Amino acid sequence: MRPCLPPAPLKPGDLLRVITPSGALREMEAFHLGVEIWRSHGYRVEVPPHIDKRWGYLAGTDLERRSQFAEAWNDPTCRGILCARGGYGGSRLLEEWDWGTAEPKWLIGFSDITSLLWGLAQQGISGVHGPVLTTLCVEPDWSVERLIHCVEGKPLSPLKGDGWGGGTAKGLLLPANLTVATHLLHTPLQPDLNGVILALEDVMEAPYRIDRMLTQWRMSGLLSQVRGIALGRFSQCDAPQHIPSFSVEGVLSDRLSDLGIPVVSDLPFGHDGSNAALPVGVPVWLDGDRGILSFEGE
């Protein structure tokens, strides 16, 4: 993976545009609260008409969502793009997508937005794996401030988790939702994984599904290319009651602890809790002994 350059730092007064690239918007109150948080930090936020449009489980047809994204991406007055929510559908936009020559701008989201972040990283542009508008209102103050610091070009504090050993490694940070990323493997959207620090999270996936995905990563040889693995939250991933199962923690340990690279778990990012902003494709250090993910230049 080549290093990604961040767009020019944002500043209060800049225009940010909202898009719904994935699932249909349902959490209207949370959405509007998220918009107001950005506005409270001095940013102009433009919400497109028919934000609650639906086409099945998607927020409009592929053409409608792709056109909305393209309009925001190609708008020279827009400095950043805020994803309303995740769900599913982002990867469908990139089947017939051309990034063109537009000035790089910030793209912010997580979960299903993994596909857009990875696509942007293929252009050598850093996006932010961080809260979408429908989750921003439940973030603690430190997480909101971290997101603002990230897009304004300020240093990011280290994140502390549970170290599994393996020493220390430096690499380019590649955050992702595990399920979405697994479905991008061996497609044009998959970055070169050589030398990356892979940061993974997921939600509502039973342990056997996590096992199946990580086994695919192992058998494909891709995990042998990464320099370290940073694990966030795997929420609502408990096995159904009365069915024999490993815990999700047990599956992660079984599938990842023998790779001979630094691994840190329980980092504060992902669904259902603090979702610390993670810039894509930037140099980081992962200390598997002390359980720390740190950012170069902090």
N, C-alpha and C positions, 0 to 999 in steps of 0.2 A: 504494500500500500504506500502511495506517495503521501508526503505531508500535505495537510490541507491548510489553506490560508483563510483566516477569518475575514469576513467583510469589514469595511470601515466601521469603527465603533459608533454605536448609536448615541444620541444625545436627546434630552427632552426637547419636544417640539417636532421631532421626526415623525413621519407618517408610517404607520403600520397597517397592513391590510389583513383581514380575516379570511380564511378559506375553510371549506368543509370538504376535504379530499377523500374522506373515508365513510364512516357510518353516519346514518341519519341522526340529526341533533335532537336529543330528547330532554336533556337536562338544562332547560331554558334559564332557570333562576341562577344556577351555578355558572352558566355561560355568561350572563350579563354581569355577574359579580367579577368574573375573571377579566372581562373587558374593562370594568371600572378600576381594577387594580393597576392595569397598564396606564390608564388615563390619570390615575392619581400620582403616577411617577412622571407626569408631564408629557406623555406621548399622545399624539393624535391617532385614534384607532378608527378605521373605516370598516363598517360591517356591511356586507353586500345585501341586497334585497333578497327576499325569499330564503333566508338563512335556514329555515326549518323545512325546506323542500325535501321530499322523500321519493325514492324509487326503490321499492322493496326494502332491503336493509341498508341501502346506500343513500347518501345525501344528494340524490339526483342522478341522472344518467352519467355514463362515463364522459360523454361529450360535454355535458353541462359542468361537471366537476373539473374536467381538464381545461375547459375554457376559463373557468373561474381562476384556476391556478395560473394559467398562462397570462391572464390579464394582470394579476398581481405581480408575477415574476417580471413581466416586461414593462411595468409601469415605472418610468424613470424617477417619479416623485416618491415612490414607495421605498423605504429603507429596510423593512422587515416584514415577514409573513408569519402570522399567528395561526396555528391550526386549532380549530374549534374543539375537536375531539378525535379519538382514534376509532376503534371498532374494526372495520375491514373495508378495503377498497383502494387504498393508496397505490398498491402495485399495479392495479388496472390502468391507472393514469399514465404509467410510464411505458406501456406497450407501444404507443405512437407519440412519443414525447421528444422534443428537441429543445435542449437548454438554450440554444442560440448564443447570442453575444451580449445579452443583457448584463448590466453591472451587477456583480455579486451582491446579494442581500441576505440578511439573516432569515433562517427558517427554523422554527421552534416547535417541537412536539416530541412525543414518544409513543411507545406501543406500536400501533399500525403505521405510524409516521416513520418507523424504521426504514421502510422502503424508500421514502423520499430523501431521508438523510443519507442513506447509502448511495442513492443515485447522485445526489449532490456531491458527495465525497469523491465519486468517480470523476467529477469535473475539477477536483482539487480545491473545493470550497468547503469550509467548515460550517456545519449547522450546529444546533443545540439540541441534544437529547434532554428534554426537560418538560415541565408541566404544560399541558394543553389548557385552553381557556376554561374547560369545564372542571378541571382539577385544581386550578391555581388558587381558588378561594379557600381551599382547605389546607394549603401549604402553611407551615409555620413561618414566622417572620424571617428567620435566617435563610430559609430556602428561597423565598421571594427575593430577598436582597441578593442572594447568590446569583439568581437568574439575571437580575438587572445588572449586577457587576459583570457577568459574563458577556452580555451584549454591549456593554459600555467599555469593554477592554480593560477592566480592572483585574488584579490578581485574584485567583481562586484559592481558598483555603484547602488544605488536605482533607480527605475523608478517612474516617477510622472505622475499621471493621474487625473481623476475626481472622487472624492470619493462620494459614495451614502449613507454613513453612515454605521451603523452596528457594530461599534467598531473595535477591532483589533483581528486577529486570527493568530496562527502559524500552519503551516502544511507543507506537502511535495508538492513541485511544480510539477504539471502535465500539461504541455502545449499541445495544440492540435488544429488542424483544426476542427471546429465543425462538418462539414459534414462527414469527414473521421472518426472522433471519434464516431459519432452516428452510423455509420455502423459497428463499432467494438464492440458495446455494447452487452453483453451477449454472447461473443465469448471468446475463450481462450486468446485472446490478450487484453482483458479489464482488467486493473489492479484493485485491490481492491480500491475503491474510499473513503473509510473511512479515514477521517483526511487529505484529500488533499486540496491544493489550486489549483483550476481548472483555467487554463489560456486558453482562447478561442479566435479564430479569424476565419474569413472566407472571401470569395470573390465570387462575381457573383451569390449570392443567393438572390432571391426576398424575401421581408419581410415575406410573408406567408410561405415560406419554412423554414426560421429561426424559425418562430412561431411553425410550425409543429415539427421540431426537438426538440426544447426546451420543448414543451408539452410532447413529448415522454420521455425525461429525467425526467420531473416532474412526469408523471404517472408511470414510472418504479420505482420511489422512490429513484433514484440515487442522485438527487440533495439534498435530505435530509441528505446524508452522507458526503457531502463536507463541509469544514470549511469556505471557502471563494471563491469568483470568481473574477478573473482578466480578464478584457476584453480588447483585442487589437483592431485592425482595422477591420471593416466590410466594405470592399471597394467594389464599384460597386454593392451594394446591394439595390439600389433604385428600387422602384416599376415601372413597365412599365407605360409610360404616358397614360393618359386618362382612367386609370383603378383605381377605388376607392381602397385605401390602407392606412394602417398605415405606418409610416416611420420605418426603421429598428431600429432606436433609441427608438421609441415608443414600438416596439415589445420586445426589450431587457428589457426595463423598466417594461413592463407589466408582463413578464414571470419570472423575476429574483428579482424584488425589494421587494417582500413579503416573502422572504425566511428566513429573520431574521439573516442573516450572512453578513459579510463585502463584499461589492462589489465595485470594482474600474473599471471605464471604461476609454476609450481613452488613454490607455497605448501604447507606441510606438513599437508595434510589429505586424506583419502580412504582407499582400500583399500591394503593391502600396504605399510604404513609408518606413520610417525607420523600420527595423526589428531587434530589440534588441535581442541579444543572451540570451536564457533562458535555463539553465541546468535542466535536467529532474530528478525528484525524490530527490531534495535537500531541506533542511529546509529553509523556507522563512517566513517573516512576511507580512501580508496584513493589512494595516490600511485603513479602509473604511471611516474614518472621515477626514483624511488628504489626502487620495488618493495616498498612497505610497505603492509600492511593494519593500521590502528590503530583502537582502540576509544575512543569518547568517554568522558572522565572518568578515563582511565588516568594 
